[in-house]
Amino acid sequence: MIIKLLRRYWWQTILIFALTPFLIILLGNIWIVQQSKAIVFDSINDLPNKDVGLVLGTSNRLVNGNTNLFFKYRVEAAAELFKQEKIKHIIVSGDNSQTNYNEPRKMYQALVKLDIPDNCITLDYAGFRTFDSVVRCKEVFQQNDFTIISQEFHNYRAAYIAKYFGINAVAYNAKTVISQTRRPYNREYLARLKALLDVHILKTKPKFLGEKINIPI
């Protein structure tokens, strides 16, 4: 009987199976945005003051060698928050898994060029992904009240992770990039679903934790 029904409505069955993954991704993305939007800020005037700002890493250059505007705008946003006294210290967290690739070092250098004192910058070399950066800020750098700095599309996921781990974080939106690659935006749809799996099902831990590090504030 069941087989007959499936044959009779075969196109409906195929359509349901085909659309289910897209529906899951859509609902997961909506959930993260809805749960995070209250602590994601566009306006520097509305942003609460925090001691620490956490800049999420990305490469300073695109594959073609051009400046990565995602990187540039995040660093500029962090410098602006520091100069406006919205934060007192900056943690730059990114990937340093290869000898010739060092996101935290590049962010540090860019911030120094923007007149941020080097003793007000801490480098996190094990922020291999957003999940690691956020959790390490709490577990390694002992911060439970900080501002996340990235683009809006990215901040929703980072803020959601922070909220899950009981971190009193807010997120500040760096300038949106509209003139370069769409790849980060497209990848974010799946990254948000992965974040839900990490925190609710897989109970993922950062790749590296290590000893506690004091932030000189």
C-alpha positions in Angstrom: 0.0 0.0 0.0 2.8 2.4 1.0 4.7 1.7 -2.2 1.6 2.3 -4.3 1.1 5.6 -2.6 4.7 6.6 -3.2 4.4 5.7 -6.9 1.2 7.6 -7.2 2.7 10.7 -5.6 6.3 10.1 -6.7 6.9 13.7 -7.8 5.6 15.1 -4.5 7.9 12.7 -2.6 10.9 13.7 -4.6 10.1 17.3 -4.1 9.9 16.9 -0.3 13.2 15.1 -0.2 14.8 17.7 -2.4 13.6 20.7 -0.5 14.1 19.4 3.1 17.9 20.3 3.3 17.1 23.8 2.0 14.3 24.2 4.6 16.6 23.1 7.4 19.3 25.6 6.3 16.7 28.4 6.0 15.2 27.7 9.4 18.6 27.4 11.0 19.7 30.8 9.6 16.4 32.5 10.7 16.8 31.1 14.2 20.4 32.4 14.6 19.5 35.8 13.3 16.4 36.1 15.5 18.2 35.0 18.6 21.2 37.3 18.1 19.8 40.5 16.5 19.2 42.3 19.9 22.9 42.3 20.7 24.2 43.1 17.2 24.8 46.9 16.7 25.2 49.1 13.7 25.5 52.4 15.6 28.6 53.2 17.6 26.5 55.5 19.8 24.1 52.7 20.8 26.9 50.2 21.5 27.6 49.5 25.2 31.1 50.2 26.5 33.2 47.1 27.1 36.8 46.5 28.2 37.7 44.2 25.4 37.0 44.0 21.6 37.4 40.7 19.8 38.3 41.1 16.1 37.5 38.0 14.1 40.2 37.0 11.7 40.3 36.9 7.9 43.0 37.1 5.3 44.3 40.6 4.6 44.6 39.8 0.9 42.4 38.1 -1.7 43.6 35.4 -4.0 44.3 37.9 -6.7 46.5 39.9 -4.3 44.0 42.8 -3.8 43.3 44.1 -0.4 40.5 42.2 1.4 38.0 44.7 2.4 36.5 42.4 5.0 39.9 42.6 6.8 40.3 46.3 6.2 36.9 47.3 7.5 37.1 45.1 10.6 40.4 46.6 11.6 39.2 50.1 11.0 36.1 49.4 13.1 38.2 48.1 15.9 40.4 51.2 15.8 37.4 53.4 15.8 35.9 51.7 18.8 39.2 52.1 20.7 39.6 55.8 19.8 35.9 56.4 20.8 36.7 54.7 24.1 34.1 52.0 23.5 36.8 49.4 24.2 40.1 49.6 26.1 41.9 46.6 24.7 41.7 44.6 21.4 42.2 40.8 20.9 42.9 39.9 17.3 42.0 36.3 16.8 42.7 34.3 13.6 44.3 31.5 11.8 48.1 30.9 12.1 48.2 27.3 11.1 50.8 27.8 8.3 54.2 29.4 8.5 53.4 31.9 5.7 49.9 32.7 6.9 49.3 34.7 10.0 45.9 36.5 10.4 46.5 37.9 14.0 49.9 39.3 13.1 48.5 41.1 10.0 45.7 42.5 12.1 48.1 43.6 14.8 50.3 45.4 12.2 47.3 47.1 10.6 46.1 48.3 14.0 49.5 49.7 14.9 49.4 51.7 11.6 46.1 53.1 12.7 47.9 54.4 15.9 46.6 51.8 18.3 49.2 51.3 21.1 50.8 47.9 20.7 50.4 47.2 24.5 46.7 47.5 24.0 46.6 44.6 21.4 46.7 40.9 22.3 47.2 38.2 19.6 45.3 35.0 19.6 47.0 32.6 17.2 44.6 29.8 17.7 41.4 31.4 16.4 41.1 28.9 13.6 37.4 29.6 13.2 34.7 31.8 14.7 33.7 29.2 17.3 37.3 28.9 18.5 37.8 32.6 18.7 34.7 33.3 20.8 35.2 30.4 23.2 38.9 31.0 23.6 38.2 34.7 24.5 36.3 33.3 27.5 38.2 30.2 28.4 41.8 31.3 27.7 41.8 35.1 27.9 39.3 35.1 30.7 36.8 37.6 29.2 33.1 37.1 29.7 32.0 40.6 28.7 33.3 41.8 25.4 32.5 43.3 22.0 32.8 41.1 18.8 33.9 43.0 15.7 33.1 41.7 12.2 30.7 42.3 9.4 27.0 42.0 10.2 26.4 38.7 8.4 29.2 37.1 10.5 28.3 38.8 13.8 25.0 37.0 14.1 26.7 33.6 14.3 29.5 34.8 16.6 27.0 36.5 18.9 24.8 33.3 19.0 27.8 31.2 20.0 28.7 33.7 22.7 25.2 33.7 24.0 25.1 29.9 24.2 28.2 29.9 26.3 26.8 32.4 28.7 29.1 35.3 27.5 27.8 38.8 28.0 28.9 39.9 24.5 27.6 42.4 22.0 28.7 42.6 18.4 29.6 45.7 16.3 29.1 45.7 12.6 32.1 46.8 10.5 31.3 48.3 7.2 29.6 46.0 4.8 31.5 44.8 1.7 29.5 44.8 -1.5 32.1 45.2 -4.2 34.1 42.1 -3.8 33.5 38.3 -3.7 30.1 36.9 -2.5 31.8 33.7 -1.2 31.8 34.7 2.5 28.1 35.5 2.4 27.2 32.3 0.6 29.4 30.2 2.9 27.8 31.8 6.0 24.5 30.0 5.4 26.1 26.6 6.0 28.4 28.0 8.7 25.4 29.0 10.7 24.0 25.5 10.5 27.3 24.1 11.5 27.3 26.4 14.5 24.0 25.0 15.6 25.4 21.4 15.3 28.5 22.4 17.2 26.8 23.9 20.2 23.6 21.8 20.5 24.5 18.4 19.2 28.2 17.8 18.8 29.2 19.8 21.9 32.3 20.9 20.1 35.4 22.2 21.8 38.0 24.6 20.4 41.0 22.9 18.7 43.3 24.4 21.3 42.7 25.9 24.7 45.9 25.9 26.8 46.9 28.0 29.9 45.0 31.1 31.0 46.3 34.4 29.7 45.8 37.7 31.5 44.8 40.7 29.5 46.5 43.9 30.7 43.5 46.2 31.2 
